[in-house]
Amino acid sequence: MRQPAPGRKRKEALVKFTHVPGRNAKHRVTLYALSTCGWCRKTKELLDSNQIRYEYIDVDQCQGEERTEASGKVRELNPRGSFPTIRIDGEVVTGFDEDRIRKLLEL
């Protein structure tokens, strides 16, 4: 992790993820979603049905600086800013690409 420049404090992350427990914790999975997005719901259902441990945030439910930070992270991972945006062990999947998600999760 990068250290802040001397005399500067490291900014605390404002984004608060919801952690979903699961028996399958082989992979680090982070989901950026919208609460109103059907494809985001399908992604959560896929993860849940396969008992994947993951964390997610519904960006549209965030406010203020948290929303700014979460939206910025989505654009950093996915310049189009589309949803869902999923990071699995450093690999980014945009949209509900079930085959790619299954492959990365070794399902």
N, C-alpha and C positions, 0 to 999 in steps of 0.2 A: 504494500500500500504506500502510495506517495505521501511523504511527510509535508506539512505546511512549511512555507518559508519561515525563516527565523523571525520571531516577533508577531507572527500571524497565528490565529487559532484556526483549527480545522473546523469547518462548518459541519454541524450535526445534520444527518439526513432527516428530512422532514417527512418522507414518504413512509407511511405505516401500512405494512402488508398484513393481510390475513393469512395465517398459517393453517394449512389443512393437513392433518395427520394422515399417514398412510403407511401400510406395511412395506411398500416398495420405496425404499429411500436410496436406491443405487445412484440416482441422478439428482442434480440440483436443478429444480424447475421453478421458473418465475414467469407468471402470466400477468400481462397488462391487458385489461379488459374494460368493457363498458357494461354497465348494469342492464342496458336495454338491447344489447347485441345478441342476436340468436346464435351466431357462430361462436361467440365467447361462451355462451351457455353450453353449446355442444362440446367445446374444448374442456370445460370443467367437468361435464358428464363423462367424457372419455377418461380423464385423469382419475375421477372418483371411482368409476367402474373397474379400473385397473389398480385401485388402491395405491396410487402414486402420491407420495408426499410432495406437496408444492406450496408455494406462496403466491398470492395474487393481490391485485389492487384494481378496483373499479374506478378508473380515472375520472369518470363523470361524477362520481360521488365525493371527490376531493374538492377542497375550496382553498382559495388564497395561494400561499406559497407552496403548499403540498401539491396542489393541482399543477402549478407551474413546473415544479420539479419533476413530477410524474410524467407530464406531457413532454418535457425536455428529454427525459430518459427514453421514452418511446421513440422520439425522433432521432435520438442518437443511435438506437438499435435498428430503426426502421424509418428511413428518411421520408417515406410516404405518410407516416403517421397513422397507418391503418390498424384496425383491431380485428381479432386478437393479435397481439405480439407476444410470442413465447420465446424465452431463452432456456435452452436445455444444455447444461454443461458448456456454456459459451457459444453454442450454435443458436442462431436466431431463425425462427419460423414465423412467417407472417401469414395471417389468415388461417382458416381451419384446414390444414393440409394433413389429414388423418394418416395417410401413408408415411409421410416424413416424420410426423410425431411418433408414430409407432416404431419406426426404424430407429430413431434417436433414443427412444426409451427401451429398445430391445424387447418389444412386446410381440 
